[in-house]
Amino acid sequence: MSDSWELIIVGAGPGGLALAAEALHGGFPRDELLVLEKSDKTIWSIRALYPENKLTTANYKGYTADAQGLLTISDMTKAETIAFFDRLVEQYQIPIRYNEEVWSIRALAEGGYEVRTTRNLYRARLVAIAIGIFGRPNKPDYPIPTVLKSRVHFDLTTWKPEPGMEVLVVGGGDSAGEYVQYLVQDGCRVTLSYRRQQIVRMLEQNRQAVERLAAEGRIRLWLGSNITKLEPTPEGRPRVVFAEPELDSPLFDHIVYALGGTTPENFLRSAGIAFEGKVPVLDEHFETNQPGLFLVGDLCANMKGGSIIYAFNTAHTVWERIRQRYWQPVPEVSSDGMAASAGRGGRP
Ligand SMILES: Cc1cc2nc3c(=O)[nH]c(=O)nc-3n(C[C@H](O)[C@H](O)[C@H](O)COP(=O)(O)OP(=O)(O)OC[C@H]3O[C@@H](n4cnc5c(N)ncnc54)[C@H](O)[C@@H]3O)c2cc1C
Protein backbone atom coordinates (compact mmCIF):
# COMPACT_ATOMS: atom_id res chain seq x y z
CA MET A 1 0.00 0.00 0.00
CA SER A 2 1.29 3.49 -0.70
CA ASP A 3 0.58 6.89 0.83
CA SER A 4 -0.05 9.67 -1.69
CA TRP A 5 1.23 13.21 -1.26
CA GLU A 6 1.46 16.35 -3.34
CA LEU A 7 4.97 17.23 -2.13
CA ILE A 8 7.52 15.04 -0.39
CA ILE A 9 10.69 16.68 0.92
CA VAL A 10 13.55 14.30 1.63
CA GLY A 11 15.72 15.52 4.53
CA ALA A 12 14.93 17.83 7.46
CA GLY A 13 18.09 19.92 7.28
CA PRO A 14 18.15 23.69 6.68
CA GLY A 15 17.21 23.22 3.00
CA GLY A 16 14.32 20.79 3.53
CA LEU A 17 12.89 22.70 6.50
CA ALA A 18 13.16 26.01 4.64
CA LEU A 19 11.27 24.60 1.65
CA ALA A 20 8.54 23.26 3.94
CA ALA A 21 8.31 26.66 5.69
CA GLU A 22 8.22 28.56 2.37
CA ALA A 23 5.46 26.28 1.08
CA LEU A 24 3.35 26.38 4.25
CA HIS A 25 3.83 30.15 4.49
CA GLY A 26 2.66 30.39 0.88
CA GLY A 27 -0.54 28.49 1.65
CA PHE A 28 0.40 24.97 0.56
CA PRO A 29 -1.91 22.59 2.44
CA ARG A 30 -0.18 21.00 5.41
CA ASP A 31 -1.92 17.67 4.85
CA GLU A 32 -0.43 17.39 1.35
CA LEU A 33 3.17 17.97 2.38
CA LEU A 34 5.50 15.49 4.10
CA VAL A 35 9.13 15.74 5.20
CA LEU A 36 11.02 12.45 5.59
CA GLU A 37 14.10 12.47 7.83
CA LYS A 38 16.44 9.55 8.37
CA SER A 39 17.58 10.51 11.85
CA ASP A 40 15.44 10.93 14.96
CA LYS A 41 15.78 14.72 14.94
CA THR A 42 15.90 17.62 12.50
CA ILE A 43 19.16 19.18 11.21
CA TRP A 44 21.29 16.08 11.73
CA SER A 45 24.37 17.67 10.10
CA ILE A 46 24.37 20.65 12.44
CA ARG A 47 23.71 18.61 15.58
CA ALA A 48 26.29 15.98 14.68
CA LEU A 49 29.06 17.82 12.87
CA TYR A 50 29.31 21.29 14.40
CA PRO A 51 31.71 21.39 17.34
CA GLU A 52 29.91 22.44 20.55
CA ASN A 53 31.76 25.74 20.89
CA LYS A 54 31.46 26.64 17.21
CA LEU A 55 29.89 29.94 16.17
CA THR A 56 27.47 29.49 13.26
CA THR A 57 28.30 32.33 10.90
CA ALA A 58 25.81 33.78 8.44
CA ASN A 59 28.67 34.32 6.00
CA TYR A 60 30.17 30.93 5.28
CA LYS A 61 32.56 29.56 2.66
CA GLY A 62 32.37 32.79 0.72
CA TYR A 63 28.57 32.67 0.47
CA THR A 64 27.37 36.11 1.49
CA ALA A 65 24.55 36.43 4.02
CA ASP A 66 22.22 37.68 1.32
CA ALA A 67 18.81 36.15 2.01
CA GLN A 68 16.35 36.08 -0.89
CA GLY A 69 13.34 34.39 0.65
CA LEU A 70 11.43 33.93 3.88
CA LEU A 71 14.36 32.93 6.11
CA THR A 72 17.72 34.25 7.17
CA ILE A 73 20.10 33.85 10.11
CA SER A 74 22.62 36.02 11.89
CA ASP A 75 25.74 34.74 13.65
CA MET A 76 24.78 32.52 16.59
CA THR A 77 25.96 29.73 18.86
CA LYS A 78 25.28 26.07 18.10
CA ALA A 79 22.57 25.98 20.80
CA GLU A 80 20.91 29.07 19.31
CA THR A 81 21.11 27.50 15.85
CA ILE A 82 19.32 24.37 17.05
CA ALA A 83 16.71 26.52 18.84
CA PHE A 84 16.19 28.53 15.63
CA PHE A 85 15.27 25.38 13.68
CA ASP A 86 13.16 23.98 16.55
CA ARG A 87 11.16 27.22 16.51
CA LEU A 88 10.77 27.03 12.73
CA VAL A 89 9.28 23.53 12.94
CA GLU A 90 7.01 24.68 15.74
CA GLN A 91 5.93 27.91 14.06
CA TYR A 92 4.94 26.26 10.77
CA GLN A 93 3.91 22.93 12.33
CA ILE A 94 6.06 21.21 9.72
CA PRO A 95 4.92 17.60 9.30
CA ILE A 96 8.01 15.39 9.65
CA ARG A 97 8.33 11.62 9.84
CA TYR A 98 11.55 10.71 11.63
CA ASN A 99 13.68 7.57 11.36
CA GLU A 100 12.63 7.15 7.74
CA GLU A 101 15.61 6.98 5.45
CA VAL A 102 14.69 7.32 1.79
CA TRP A 103 16.27 4.50 -0.17
CA SER A 104 15.09 5.26 -3.66
CA ILE A 105 13.02 7.60 -5.78
CA ARG A 106 11.58 6.36 -9.05
CA ALA A 107 9.71 8.30 -11.74
CA LEU A 108 6.34 6.72 -12.56
CA ALA A 109 5.13 6.30 -16.14
CA GLU A 110 1.85 8.00 -15.27
CA GLY A 111 3.68 11.00 -13.74
CA GLY A 112 4.88 11.68 -10.23
CA TYR A 113 7.27 9.61 -8.15
CA GLU A 114 7.46 6.54 -5.99
CA VAL A 115 9.47 7.17 -2.82
CA ARG A 116 10.69 4.09 -0.98
CA THR A 117 11.89 4.41 2.63
CA THR A 118 13.06 2.06 5.33
CA ARG A 119 9.42 1.81 6.48
CA ASN A 120 7.01 2.82 3.73
CA LEU A 121 6.26 3.26 0.09
CA TYR A 122 4.94 6.69 -0.89
CA ARG A 123 3.72 8.37 -4.03
CA ALA A 124 4.22 12.07 -4.63
CA ARG A 125 3.51 14.41 -7.49
CA LEU A 126 6.48 16.61 -6.53
CA VAL A 127 9.68 15.59 -4.73
CA ALA A 128 12.49 17.79 -3.37
CA ILE A 129 15.71 16.08 -2.36
CA ALA A 130 17.47 17.95 0.47
CA ILE A 131 19.79 15.29 1.89
CA GLY A 132 22.96 17.39 1.90
CA ILE A 133 26.44 16.05 1.29
CA PHE A 134 27.53 15.14 4.82
CA GLY A 135 25.82 11.81 5.21
CA ARG A 136 28.76 10.10 3.57
CA PRO A 137 32.10 11.54 4.66
CA ASN A 138 34.97 10.85 2.31
CA LYS A 139 37.25 8.14 3.67
CA PRO A 140 40.98 7.71 3.07
CA ASP A 141 41.91 5.17 0.40
CA TYR A 142 44.00 3.01 2.79
CA PRO A 143 42.25 0.72 5.30
CA ILE A 144 41.63 1.77 8.89
CA PRO A 145 42.52 -1.16 11.18
CA THR A 146 39.45 -2.22 13.18
CA VAL A 147 41.24 -1.87 16.52
CA LEU A 148 41.76 1.82 15.77
CA LYS A 149 38.09 2.60 15.07
CA SER A 150 37.58 4.30 18.45
CA ARG A 151 40.56 6.59 17.75
CA VAL A 152 39.77 7.50 14.15
CA HIS A 153 36.98 10.02 13.53
CA PHE A 154 35.25 11.93 10.77
CA ASP A 155 33.99 14.75 13.00
CA LEU A 156 34.38 15.95 16.58
CA THR A 157 31.14 14.59 18.00
CA THR A 158 31.96 10.93 18.50
CA TRP A 159 34.68 11.52 21.13
CA LYS A 160 35.70 14.04 23.75
CA PRO A 161 38.97 15.91 23.14
CA GLU A 162 40.95 16.43 26.36
CA PRO A 163 43.88 18.68 27.23
CA GLY A 164 47.23 17.18 26.29
CA MET A 165 45.88 14.71 23.72
CA GLU A 166 48.00 14.35 20.58
CA VAL A 167 45.57 14.80 17.69
CA LEU A 168 46.21 14.59 13.96
CA VAL A 169 43.75 16.46 11.70
CA VAL A 170 43.88 15.40 8.06
CA GLY A 171 42.52 17.71 5.36
CA GLY A 172 42.85 21.19 3.88
CA GLY A 173 39.30 22.60 3.77
CA ASP A 174 37.31 24.70 6.21
CA SER A 175 36.21 21.77 8.36
CA ALA A 176 39.88 20.84 8.89
CA GLY A 177 40.72 24.48 9.70
CA GLU A 178 37.86 24.77 12.18
CA TYR A 179 38.66 21.44 13.86
CA VAL A 180 42.26 22.56 14.37
CA GLN A 181 41.13 25.77 16.09
CA TYR A 182 38.62 24.01 18.38
CA LEU A 183 41.08 21.30 19.33
CA VAL A 184 43.70 23.91 20.23
CA GLN A 185 41.06 25.70 22.37
CA ASP A 186 40.41 22.35 24.07
CA GLY A 187 44.10 22.13 24.98
CA CYS A 188 45.03 19.35 22.54
CA ARG A 189 48.43 19.16 20.86
CA VAL A 190 47.40 19.38 17.22
CA THR A 191 49.11 18.47 13.97
CA LEU A 192 47.48 19.32 10.62
CA SER A 193 48.48 17.13 7.69
CA TYR A 194 47.52 18.24 4.19
CA ARG A 195 48.71 16.65 0.98
CA ARG A 196 49.13 19.93 -0.92
CA GLN A 197 52.02 22.34 -0.50
CA GLN A 198 49.71 25.26 0.19
CA ILE A 199 46.38 25.77 1.90
CA VAL A 200 44.13 26.93 -0.91
CA ARG A 201 40.66 25.63 -0.06
CA MET A 202 40.05 27.41 3.25
CA LEU A 203 38.23 30.65 3.89
CA GLU A 204 40.72 33.45 4.38
CA GLN A 205 39.91 33.76 8.12
CA ASN A 206 40.48 30.03 8.73
CA ARG A 207 43.67 29.95 6.67
CA GLN A 208 45.07 32.93 8.54
CA ALA A 209 44.14 31.43 11.91
CA VAL A 210 45.81 28.10 11.06
CA GLU A 211 48.95 29.78 9.74
CA ARG A 212 49.11 32.02 12.82
CA LEU A 213 48.86 29.00 15.14
CA ALA A 214 51.65 27.33 13.16
CA ALA A 215 53.83 30.48 13.22
CA GLU A 216 53.34 30.73 17.01
CA GLY A 217 54.40 27.09 17.37
CA ARG A 218 50.98 26.12 18.78
CA ILE A 219 50.33 23.51 16.09
CA ARG A 220 52.47 21.49 13.71
CA LEU A 221 51.53 22.20 10.08
CA TRP A 222 52.69 19.46 7.73
CA LEU A 223 51.96 20.62 4.20
CA GLY A 224 52.81 18.30 1.31
CA SER A 225 52.43 15.28 3.61
CA ASN A 226 50.85 12.03 2.41
CA ILE A 227 49.72 9.26 4.73
CA THR A 228 50.22 5.78 3.30
CA LYS A 229 48.89 3.68 6.19
CA LEU A 230 47.86 3.48 9.83
CA GLU A 231 49.32 0.86 12.14
CA PRO A 232 48.08 0.07 15.66
CA THR A 233 50.66 -0.03 18.45
CA PRO A 234 50.30 -2.81 21.06
CA GLU A 235 48.54 -0.35 23.40
CA GLY A 236 46.06 0.53 20.60
CA ARG A 237 47.31 3.99 19.52
CA PRO A 238 47.55 4.85 15.82
CA ARG A 239 51.01 5.06 14.30
CA VAL A 240 50.83 7.09 11.09
CA VAL A 241 53.11 6.12 8.24
CA PHE A 242 53.83 8.92 5.78
CA ALA A 243 55.27 8.69 2.26
CA GLU A 244 57.76 11.35 3.33
CA PRO A 245 60.57 9.58 5.23
CA GLU A 246 61.41 12.67 7.35
CA LEU A 247 57.96 12.34 8.99
CA ASP A 248 59.08 9.40 11.04
CA SER A 249 55.85 7.42 11.69
CA PRO A 250 54.60 9.51 14.62
CA LEU A 251 52.11 8.29 17.22
CA PHE A 252 48.83 10.04 17.97
CA ASP A 253 45.99 9.58 20.43
CA HIS A 254 43.30 10.42 17.89
CA ILE A 255 43.03 11.14 14.18
CA VAL A 256 40.28 13.30 12.66
CA TYR A 257 39.73 13.08 8.91
CA ALA A 258 38.10 16.17 7.40
CA LEU A 259 38.10 15.12 3.77
CA GLY A 260 34.70 16.53 2.85
CA GLY A 261 31.66 14.60 1.77
CA THR A 262 30.48 13.24 -1.52
CA THR A 263 27.32 14.04 -3.40
CA PRO A 264 25.19 10.93 -3.07
CA GLU A 265 25.65 10.49 -6.78
CA ASN A 266 24.29 6.98 -7.17
CA PHE A 267 21.16 7.88 -5.22
CA LEU A 268 20.49 10.84 -7.51
CA ARG A 269 21.36 8.95 -10.69
CA SER A 270 19.06 6.08 -9.74
CA ALA A 271 16.22 8.62 -9.52
CA GLY A 272 16.87 9.34 -13.21
CA ILE A 273 18.63 12.67 -12.62
CA ALA A 274 21.01 13.58 -15.44
CA PHE A 275 24.62 14.49 -14.63
CA GLU A 276 27.29 16.43 -16.45
CA GLY A 277 30.45 14.80 -15.18
CA LYS A 278 30.07 14.71 -11.39
CA VAL A 279 27.48 17.49 -11.21
CA PRO A 280 23.69 17.05 -11.43
CA VAL A 281 22.08 19.03 -14.25
CA LEU A 282 19.74 21.66 -12.78
CA ASP A 283 17.86 24.59 -14.23
CA GLU A 284 17.74 28.04 -12.64
CA HIS A 285 15.05 26.84 -10.18
CA PHE A 286 17.07 23.75 -9.19
CA GLU A 287 14.63 21.50 -11.04
CA THR A 288 16.27 18.39 -12.47
CA ASN A 289 15.68 16.94 -15.92
CA GLN A 290 12.80 15.02 -14.27
CA PRO A 291 9.79 17.39 -14.12
CA GLY A 292 8.74 18.10 -10.55
CA LEU A 293 11.91 16.61 -9.03
CA PHE A 294 14.10 19.23 -7.34
CA LEU A 295 17.35 19.46 -5.42
CA VAL A 296 17.64 21.82 -2.44
CA GLY A 297 20.55 23.02 -0.27
CA ASP A 298 24.10 21.69 -0.42
CA LEU A 299 23.27 19.33 -3.29
CA CYS A 300 22.80 22.38 -5.52
CA ALA A 301 26.29 23.73 -4.75
CA ASN A 302 28.24 21.36 -6.97
CA MET A 303 30.90 19.53 -5.00
CA LYS A 304 31.95 22.31 -2.67
CA GLY A 305 29.02 22.41 -0.23
CA GLY A 306 26.95 25.47 0.59
CA SER A 307 25.85 27.38 3.65
CA ILE A 308 22.68 27.69 5.69
CA ILE A 309 21.55 30.87 3.94
CA TYR A 310 22.46 29.33 0.58
CA ALA A 311 20.18 26.39 1.50
CA PHE A 312 17.40 28.84 2.44
CA ASN A 313 17.80 30.62 -0.90
CA THR A 314 17.65 27.41 -2.94
CA ALA A 315 14.45 26.48 -1.04
CA HIS A 316 12.93 29.84 -1.90
CA THR A 317 13.85 29.43 -5.57
CA VAL A 318 12.36 25.91 -5.67
CA TRP A 319 9.18 27.16 -3.99
CA GLU A 320 8.88 29.93 -6.60
CA ARG A 321 8.89 27.30 -9.38
CA ILE A 322 6.38 25.07 -7.55
CA ARG A 323 4.11 28.06 -6.98
CA GLN A 324 4.34 29.29 -10.56
CA ARG A 325 4.29 26.03 -12.48
CA TYR A 326 2.90 23.23 -10.35
CA TRP A 327 0.60 24.63 -7.72
CA GLN A 328 -1.51 27.70 -7.07
CA PRO A 329 -4.02 28.39 -4.35
CA VAL A 330 -7.53 27.71 -5.60
CA PRO A 331 -9.94 30.35 -4.36
CA GLU A 332 -12.67 28.88 -2.20
CA VAL A 333 -16.14 29.56 -3.54
CA SER A 334 -18.58 30.93 -1.04
CA SER A 335 -22.27 30.01 -0.94
CA ASP A 336 -23.13 32.96 -3.20
CA GLY A 337 -20.70 31.61 -5.81
CA MET A 338 -18.07 34.36 -5.21
CA ALA A 339 -14.39 33.57 -4.65
CA ALA A 340 -13.84 33.90 -0.89
CA SER A 341 -10.27 33.16 0.18
CA ALA A 342 -7.28 31.10 -0.78
CA GLY A 343 -8.03 27.45 -0.17
CA ARG A 344 -6.61 24.14 -1.26
CA GLY A 345 -4.11 24.11 -4.03
CA GLY A 346 -4.26 22.59 -7.45
CA ARG A 347 -2.54 22.59 -10.77
CA PRO A 348 -2.53 26.03 -12.39
C1 LIG B 1 31.73 21.58 10.51
C2 LIG B 1 30.80 22.43 9.70
C3 LIG B 1 30.63 23.77 9.99
C4 LIG B 1 29.74 24.57 9.26
N1 LIG B 1 29.58 25.87 9.62
C5 LIG B 1 28.67 26.65 8.96
C6 LIG B 1 28.45 28.00 9.35
O1 LIG B 1 29.05 28.51 10.30
N2 LIG B 1 27.53 28.73 8.65
C7 LIG B 1 26.84 28.19 7.57
O2 LIG B 1 26.01 28.91 6.98
N3 LIG B 1 27.03 26.91 7.18
C8 LIG B 1 27.93 26.13 7.84
N4 LIG B 1 28.13 24.84 7.45
C9 LIG B 1 27.42 24.35 6.25
C10 LIG B 1 25.94 24.08 6.52
O3 LIG B 1 25.80 23.27 7.69
C11 LIG B 1 25.33 23.36 5.31
O4 LIG B 1 25.54 24.14 4.16
C12 LIG B 1 23.81 23.12 5.53
O5 LIG B 1 23.60 22.33 6.68
C13 LIG B 1 23.22 22.42 4.30
O6 LIG B 1 21.86 22.14 4.51
P1 LIG B 1 21.13 20.95 3.70
O7 LIG B 1 19.71 21.00 4.15
O8 LIG B 1 21.44 21.05 2.26
O9 LIG B 1 21.84 19.61 4.17
P2 LIG B 1 22.09 18.99 5.62
O10 LIG B 1 22.24 20.04 6.66
O11 LIG B 1 23.21 18.02 5.44
O12 LIG B 1 20.74 18.22 5.97
C14 LIG B 1 20.37 17.03 5.32
C15 LIG B 1 19.33 16.29 6.16
O13 LIG B 1 18.87 15.17 5.38
C16 LIG B 1 18.88 14.00 6.18
N5 LIG B 1 19.08 12.86 5.26
C17 LIG B 1 20.22 12.50 4.62
N6 LIG B 1 20.01 11.43 3.84
C18 LIG B 1 18.69 11.12 3.97
C19 LIG B 1 17.85 10.10 3.39
N7 LIG B 1 18.31 9.23 2.49
N8 LIG B 1 16.55 10.07 3.76
C20 LIG B 1 16.03 10.97 4.65
N9 LIG B 1 16.79 11.95 5.22
C21 LIG B 1 18.09 12.03 4.87
C22 LIG B 1 20.04 14.21 7.14
O14 LIG B 1 19.88 13.39 8.31
C23 LIG B 1 19.91 15.71 7.45
O15 LIG B 1 19.04 15.99 8.53
C24 LIG B 1 29.02 24.01 8.16
C25 LIG B 1 29.18 22.65 7.85
C26 LIG B 1 30.05 21.87 8.61
C27 LIG B 1 30.20 20.41 8.28
The ligand as a Gaussian input file, in Angstrom:
#p B3LYP/6-31G(d) Opt

LIG

0 1
 C       31.726000      21.585000      10.506000
 C       30.796000      22.427000       9.696000
 C       30.628000      23.770000       9.990000
 C       29.741000      24.569000       9.259000
 N       29.578000      25.866000       9.619000
 C       28.673000      26.646000       8.956000
 C       28.445000      27.998000       9.352000
 O       29.049000      28.512000      10.304000
 N       27.534000      28.729000       8.650000
 C       26.835000      28.195000       7.571000
 O       26.007000      28.910000       6.980000
 N       27.032000      26.908000       7.178000
 C       27.932000      26.127000       7.845000
 N       28.132000      24.842000       7.450000
 C       27.419000      24.350000       6.251000
 C       25.935000      24.084000       6.522000
 O       25.801000      23.274000       7.692000
 C       25.328000      23.364000       5.311000
 O       25.537000      24.138000       4.159000
 C       23.814000      23.124000       5.528000
 O       23.596000      22.326000       6.682000
 C       23.223000      22.425000       4.296000
 O       21.864000      22.143000       4.506000
 P       21.127000      20.953000       3.702000
 O       19.712000      20.998000       4.148000
 O       21.443000      21.047000       2.261000
 O       21.839000      19.607000       4.172000
 P       22.092000      18.993000       5.619000
 O       22.241000      20.044000       6.656000
 O       23.206000      18.021000       5.438000
 O       20.738000      18.218000       5.966000
 C       20.373000      17.027000       5.317000
 C       19.333000      16.288000       6.155000
 O       18.866000      15.172000       5.383000
 C       18.883000      13.996000       6.178000
 N       19.081000      12.862000       5.257000
 C       20.220000      12.498000       4.622000
 N       20.007000      11.426000       3.836000
 C       18.688000      11.123000       3.967000
 C       17.849000      10.102000       3.388000
 N       18.310000       9.228000       2.493000
 N       16.545000      10.068000       3.761000
 C       16.030000      10.975000       4.650000
 N       16.789000      11.949000       5.222000
 C       18.094000      12.030000       4.873000
 C       20.042000      14.206000       7.145000
 O       19.885000      13.391000       8.306000
 C       19.907000      15.708000       7.445000
 O       19.036000      15.987000       8.529000
 C       29.020000      24.005000       8.163000
 C       29.177000      22.651000       7.852000
 C       30.052000      21.868000       8.615000
 C       30.203000      20.413000       8.282000

